[in-house]
Amino acid sequence: MTLKTLAAAPAVRPWIDPQSTPEYALYGELLADVLLLRRRGFGLHREGTLFRVGNRLLDADGLRAVAARERRILQHP
């Protein structure tokens, strides 16, 4: 008797409207920046009207600035 190896099927993920997710309700238009920073290893969550990014408490403009910096770093390795 031989063992057959099964090829792993690609992960199928249903399309979800990003604006219908609970995270969009929290972060709104900042969601793309939030997801980028999380992929880059930052801990990020909302605290009232401010955002905890790593160990810093930032407003929306600060969050955008950190995300813009990370985008620049990704473009120039």
C-alpha positions in Angstrom: 0.0 0.0 0.0 1.4 3.4 -0.9 0.6 6.8 0.6 -0.6 9.4 -1.8 0.3 12.9 -1.1 -2.4 15.3 -1.5 -1.7 18.7 -2.9 -2.8 21.4 -0.6 -5.8 23.3 -2.0 -5.4 27.0 -2.2 -7.1 28.8 0.6 -10.4 30.1 -0.5 -11.5 33.3 1.2 -14.9 34.8 0.5 -14.9 38.4 -0.6 -16.0 40.7 2.2 -17.0 44.3 1.7 -14.3 46.1 3.8 -16.9 48.7 4.9 -19.1 46.1 6.4 -16.5 44.8 8.8 -16.5 45.7 12.5 -12.9 47.1 12.1 -14.2 49.6 9.5 -16.7 50.8 12.1 -13.8 51.4 14.5 -11.2 52.9 12.1 -13.1 54.2 9.1 -10.9 55.6 6.4 -7.8 54.8 8.5 -8.4 51.0 8.0 -5.8 50.7 5.2 -3.2 52.3 7.4 -4.2 50.2 10.4 -3.9 47.0 8.4 -0.5 48.0 7.0 0.9 48.8 10.4 -0.4 45.5 11.9 1.2 43.6 9.0 4.5 45.4 9.8 4.3 44.1 13.4 2.8 47.1 15.2 0.3 46.6 18.0 -2.5 49.0 17.2 -5.9 49.6 18.8 -8.2 52.5 19.4 -8.6 54.3 22.7 -11.5 56.7 22.5 -10.6 59.3 19.8 -6.9 58.3 19.9 -5.0 55.3 18.6 -2.3 53.3 20.4 0.4 52.5 17.9 3.1 50.4 19.6 3.6 52.3 22.9 2.6 55.7 21.5 -0.8 57.3 21.8 -1.5 59.2 18.5 -4.3 61.1 16.8 -5.4 60.2 13.3 -2.7 62.4 11.7 0.0 60.8 13.7 -1.3 57.3 12.7 -1.2 58.4 9.0 2.4 59.7 9.5 3.6 56.4 11.0 1.9 54.5 8.1 3.5 56.8 5.5 6.9 56.2 7.0 6.4 52.4 6.9 5.3 52.7 3.3 8.5 54.6 2.4 10.6 51.9 4.2 8.9 49.2 2.2 9.7 51.0 -1.1 13.4 51.4 -0.3 14.7 48.3 1.3 
